[in-house]
Amino acid sequence: MPNGRLKEQLDKCEHYQKLNAYLDKSESYQKFDAYKNKVLALGNDSLEKTIAVALSLCFVCAILVSFSAVVLRPLQIENKAMDMKKNILDVAGLLDEDTDIHQAFADQIEEKLVDIITGDYVEDMDAVGYDQRKAAKDPAQNITLDSNSDIASIKRKAKIAKVYLVKKGDTIQSIILPMHGYGLWSTMYGFLALEADGQTVKSINFYDQAETPGLGGEVVNPNWRALWQGKKVYDDAGEPVLKLVKGVVDTNRPGSEFQVDGLAGATLTSNGVSNLVKYWMSAEGFAPYLDKIRNDG
Ligand SMILES: Cc1cc2nc3c(=O)[nH]c(=O)nc-3n(C[C@H](O)[C@H](O)[C@H](O)COP(=O)(O)O)c2cc1C
């Protein structure tokens, strides 16, 4: 029971009085109160008191943790959505220190759904609420890949992909494509931003990966990411040939526009990045969509 001034204040509170009246009448509470008094009267070295205190502590902590999880859930969802928008603005080259993320995203980015097989837009679904990562795990919404075509080691992919367009009026400025694939330790999720020609790279970023910091984790290094700008994805035959090479790219050699420096000491992650870019830019990924963008505008 509270003491002193707090008790005085509480005694004046109508709800507190009602609660007390209810508890006084409750048989279970009376039993609990009697047991509590009995336990508190035991010596501190009593086994029963130790167990009762430990269990009470667990109970209180469990309630606190559950309460926090429920209360913080909407905030977590909001932060996750905000973080995703930030990554998309970043790869689109539209992120400054003082950018209002929600506003910039709403003003400059259009979310579209694309049928991964035909490359057509899917207009009868809500693009904003669609979660491609969730869809890739749902048997009703995914395609299982056979091991020969699964060069990015992803096992399954969503039938419908979510792409992001940066537009000025009706004209597409850049196309942001989601990609993922296995590195050395983890599936790396990221975006590739292409110019409106569907061929020239604007930027790349990985927003979710667990490669070793300083080795494969250098996929997030801005200096390495900057090397991608201006690189080309497709050769004259329309094959996606952009890849990472060991060491530093010799820009004087023909074909260097299709090459990016590999990550030092991280050939396996580098191979993972090459594979996932190749996969998502191939006919299995966004090639049909990019063909349509090039042909239909
Ligand atoms: C603790 C530890 C973490 C490593 N993390 C990575 C990694 O994230 N990505 C990677 O490609 N290689 C990583 N490696 C190195 C690989 O085992 C392998 O040696 C390397 O990919 C070969 O690349 P290199 O030929 O460029 O040296 C790690 C090695 C160790 C010992």
The ligand as an SDF file (V2000), in Angstrom:
LIG
                    3D

 31 33  0  0  0  0  0  0  0  0999 V2000
   35.9610  -13.7910  -40.4390 C   0  0  0  0  0  0  0  0  0  0  0  0
   35.9390  -13.7250  -41.9470 C   0  0  0  0  0  0  0  0  0  0  0  0
   34.9250  -13.0230  -42.5710 C   0  0  0  0  0  0  0  0  0  0  0  0
   34.8720  -12.9520  -43.9510 C   0  0  0  0  0  0  0  0  0  0  0  0
   33.8650  -12.2670  -44.5610 N   0  0  0  0  0  0  0  0  0  0  0  0
   33.7980  -12.2400  -45.8830 C   0  0  0  0  0  0  0  0  0  0  0  0
   32.7230  -11.5550  -46.5400 C   0  0  0  0  0  0  0  0  0  0  0  0
   31.8470  -10.9320  -45.9370 O   0  0  0  0  0  0  0  0  0  0  0  0
   32.7050  -11.6030  -47.8970 N   0  0  0  0  0  0  0  0  0  0  0  0
   33.6480  -12.2620  -48.6310 C   0  0  0  0  0  0  0  0  0  0  0  0
   33.5390  -12.3020  -49.8440 O   0  0  0  0  0  0  0  0  0  0  0  0
   34.6730  -12.8660  -48.0290 N   0  0  0  0  0  0  0  0  0  0  0  0
   34.7790  -12.8730  -46.6830 C   0  0  0  0  0  0  0  0  0  0  0  0
   35.7940  -13.5040  -46.0930 N   0  0  0  0  0  0  0  0  0  0  0  0
   36.9020  -14.0320  -46.9170 C   0  0  0  0  0  0  0  0  0  0  0  0
   36.4870  -15.2640  -47.6780 C   0  0  0  0  0  0  0  0  0  0  0  0
   36.5610  -16.3630  -46.8280 O   0  0  0  0  0  0  0  0  0  0  0  0
   37.4200  -15.4550  -48.8590 C   0  0  0  0  0  0  0  0  0  0  0  0
   38.6890  -15.6460  -48.3750 O   0  0  0  0  0  0  0  0  0  0  0  0
   37.4060  -14.2340  -49.7290 C   0  0  0  0  0  0  0  0  0  0  0  0
   36.1200  -14.0110  -50.2250 O   0  0  0  0  0  0  0  0  0  0  0  0
   38.3410  -14.4100  -50.8920 C   0  0  0  0  0  0  0  0  0  0  0  0
   38.4350  -13.1340  -51.4950 O   0  0  0  0  0  0  0  0  0  0  0  0
   39.8060  -12.5890  -52.1230 P   0  0  0  0  0  0  0  0  0  0  0  0
   40.1660  -13.5960  -53.1460 O   0  0  0  0  0  0  0  0  0  0  0  0
   39.4450  -11.2570  -52.6820 O   0  0  0  0  0  0  0  0  0  0  0  0
   40.7710  -12.5050  -50.9770 O   0  0  0  0  0  0  0  0  0  0  0  0
   35.8590  -13.6050  -44.7150 C   0  0  0  0  0  0  0  0  0  0  0  0
   36.8830  -14.3010  -44.0750 C   0  0  0  0  0  0  0  0  0  0  0  0
   36.9200  -14.3600  -42.7210 C   0  0  0  0  0  0  0  0  0  0  0  0
   38.0290  -15.1310  -42.0480 C   0  0  0  0  0  0  0  0  0  0  0  0
  1  2  1  0
  2  3  1  0
  2 30  2  0
  3  4  2  0
  4  5  1  0
  4 28  1  0
  5  6  2  0
  6  7  1  0
  6 13  1  0
  7  8  2  0
  7  9  1  0
  9 10  1  0
 10 11  2  0
 10 12  1  0
 12 13  2  0
 13 14  1  0
 14 15  1  0
 14 28  1  0
 15 16  1  0
 16 17  1  0
 16 18  1  0
 18 19  1  0
 18 20  1  0
 20 21  1  0
 20 22  1  0
 22 23  1  0
 23 24  1  0
 24 25  2  0
 24 26  1  0
 24 27  1  0
 28 29  2  0
 29 30  1  0
 30 31  1  0
M  END
$$$$
